[in-house]
Amino acid sequence: MKIITVEHEVSPEHGKCTFSGDYYGKDVCKYHALRTQTHGRKAPPEYRKPKCLLFDCWLEQPYKKCEACRKACEEGEYDKR
């Protein structure tokens, strides 16, 4: 097995996946997406639920950073400009 390290620019906002945007809105992290979460036969699907594609986890709220991303930002070299 090989481990590949990915360099990714994270949002400067503390708990959000948004960057400062232009007049029309904010730019969003490219790994933040809205997906349909299925639960099999147990429950109906949840449409347009936020998901972090980098760490493959579901998010509690839209544009909120996941725990793995927050932890990686705290441990890694995070440039606070």
C-alpha positions in Angstrom: 0.0 0.0 0.0 1.2 3.5 -0.8 0.3 6.6 1.1 -0.2 9.8 -1.0 0.0 13.2 0.7 -2.4 15.8 -0.7 -1.7 19.5 -0.3 -4.9 21.3 -0.1 -5.6 25.0 0.6 -8.0 25.2 3.6 -10.3 28.1 4.4 -9.0 30.7 6.8 -12.3 30.8 8.6 -12.2 28.8 11.8 -15.1 26.4 11.5 -16.3 26.9 7.9 -15.3 25.7 4.4 -15.9 29.1 2.8 -13.4 31.7 1.4 -14.1 35.3 1.0 -16.0 35.7 -2.3 -17.0 38.2 -4.8 -20.2 40.2 -5.1 -22.3 37.2 -6.0 -21.3 35.0 -3.1 -18.5 33.1 -1.4 -16.1 30.5 -2.8 -16.4 27.1 -1.2 -13.8 24.4 -0.6 -13.6 22.1 -3.7 -14.1 19.0 -1.5 -17.4 20.3 0.0 -20.4 18.8 -1.9 -24.1 18.2 -1.5 -25.0 14.5 -1.9 -27.9 12.2 -1.2 -27.3 10.0 1.8 -29.2 6.6 1.7 -29.9 4.4 4.6 -31.1 1.3 2.8 -34.5 0.1 3.7 -34.3 1.5 7.2 -35.2 5.1 6.4 -35.8 7.3 3.4 -32.9 9.0 1.6 -31.8 12.5 2.8 -31.4 14.7 -0.2 -28.7 17.5 -0.6 -26.9 16.7 2.6 -23.4 18.2 2.9 -20.4 15.9 2.7 -16.6 16.3 2.9 -15.2 14.5 -0.1 -11.6 14.8 1.1 -12.2 12.8 4.4 -15.3 11.0 3.1 -17.6 12.1 6.0 -21.1 13.6 6.4 -21.3 17.1 7.8 -23.8 18.4 10.4 -24.4 21.7 8.7 -23.6 23.1 5.3 -20.2 24.8 5.0 -19.0 23.5 8.4 -15.6 21.9 8.6 -15.5 18.2 9.6 -13.5 17.1 12.7 -10.7 15.5 10.6 -10.2 18.8 8.7 -10.1 20.8 11.9 -7.7 18.4 13.4 -5.4 18.4 10.3 -5.5 22.3 10.4 -4.4 22.4 14.0 -1.7 19.8 13.7 -0.3 20.9 10.3 1.4 24.0 9.3 -1.5 26.4 8.9 -0.6 29.7 7.3 -2.7 32.4 9.1 -2.5 35.4 6.9 
